[in-house]
Amino acid sequence: MADNVSRDMQLVVFRLGNEEYGADISQIREIIRAGDITSIPQAPDYVHGVINLRGQVTTVVNLRRRLSMPDKEKDSNSRIVIVEVDHTTVGMMVDSVTEVKYISGSQVEPFSGLLAAGQEQNYILGVCKLKDHLLILIDLKHVLAEVVSSPATAM
């Protein structure tokens, strides 16, 4: 996995709880305020619902649920990050978006931590060492794989 992040990259940095995550900016289409989201009956737990994005029905994933984190109420900082993965547009609900950051590949180390049994770690590309904290780099293709491959997202 380190090969994926051995190059310099530009990231969109967002927060989930007290942790910061980064995603490759080339997969991000836009960032919008978290407005009205329509629930979908019998959808997987991590599917928050759908939104009307300029006439296109777009699935919104609750990234906290997708990563097995506790829920948090939507607030004025909540954002929906609109991403494009495998030619499919999906929204990701995050607590806040903090910045766009340029990182050097030399700042990234492969993730080798142990997770609790049953927790997936294939969505982690690596960990970026910043001055005062660590930034977890996520692979949107892996995080959103189930949503992107679902026929429901091809609306």
N, C-alpha and C positions, 0 to 999 in steps of 0.2 A: 504494500500500500504506500510505502514511502515514495515510490516512483511517481505516484500521482501528485505529490506535493513537493517534489525536489526542485521544482521551478519556482520562480518568483510569481506571486499572484496578488490580485486585488480582491478583497473580500467585503461582503456586507456583513457587519457585525450586529448580532441581536442578542437579547437577553431572554432567558427562561429561568425564573427564580434568581438566584445569586450567581449563576454561571453565564459566561459569555460564549457564544458560538459564532463561528464564521462559515460562510458559504461563498463559493466562487461567484463573483459578480456576473460572470458570463451566463449563468443560469437564471439570473434575476431579471424579470421584465419590469417590475415596478413595485412600489410599496404604497399601500393605501391605509387609511384609517379603518379601524374595525367597526363597521356599521351593522346594519341588519343582516342577519344570516338566517336563512330558512332551513329548518331541520328536515332531515330525510328519515322517514320511518324505516326501521330495520337495517339501517346502515351500520357498518362497523363502529365500535365505540369511539375510535379516534377521528372519525369523519364528523366534523362540527356541523356541516350542512352545505348549502350552496348559496352563491351570491350572483347577482346580475352585474357582470363586468362589461359595461358598454354593449349590452345586447347579447353577450355570451354567458351562458350558465356555466359557472366555475365552481368546482368542488373546493371546499375549505377544510383542511386537516388541522385538528387541534394538536400542535406539535408536542405539547406537554403530555397528552395522552399517548401519542405515538411513541414517545420515549419513556413511557412508564413513570411519569412524574405526576405529582398531585395537581388537581385542577386549581385554577385561580380565576376569580371573577374578571371579566373584561373591564378595563378602565380607560382613562383618557390617553394613556401611553400605549395601549394595545394596538398592534398593527397586523395587517395581513400582507405577507410578503408573497407577491405573485411570481411564481417560477415557471420555467418551461423545462420539462424533462421528457426526453423521447417524444418530442412533438406534441406533448400534452400540457395544457396550462392548468396549474393547480395553485391554490392559495394555502399559505401556512400561517396559522394564528400564532403570534409570538407576543411576549410581554412588552417588548419595546425594541426599536431599532436604534442603535447608538451611533454608528459611524460607518464610513467606508474606509478601509484600511489597506495599505500596501504592505505586504510582508515578503521577506526574502526566504527562499527555500531553505537556507541555512538555519533559520529560526525554528523550523519544524522538526519534531521528532516523531517517529512512529509510535502509535499507541500500543502499549504492551501490558496495560493494567488488567487486573482480574475483575470480572463482574460477577454478581450473584448468579447462581445457577439459573439458566433459562433466559438471562438477559442477553440481548444481541449486542455485539460490538462492531459488526461489519459496517455500520454507518459512520464510524469514526475514521477519518483519513489520517489524523495525526493530532498532535498537540503543539501549539505555537507558544514559544517562550517569549513573553513580553517583559518589559521592565518590572512591573509590579504584580503581574498575575499571568495566568495561563489562559489560552484561548483554544477551545475545542473546535477542530475543523470537521465539519460533517459533510458526508457524501449524500447530496440530495437524491441522487438516483436510487441509492439503497434505502434511504428513509422513506421515500415515496413510492417504492417499487410496487407495493400491493395496490395503491390507489391508481397509479398510472396504468397498470395492467388490467384494472377492473373495467368492464364494459360500461358501468355507470358514469365514468368520467368522460366517456366519448359522446356526451350529449350534444 
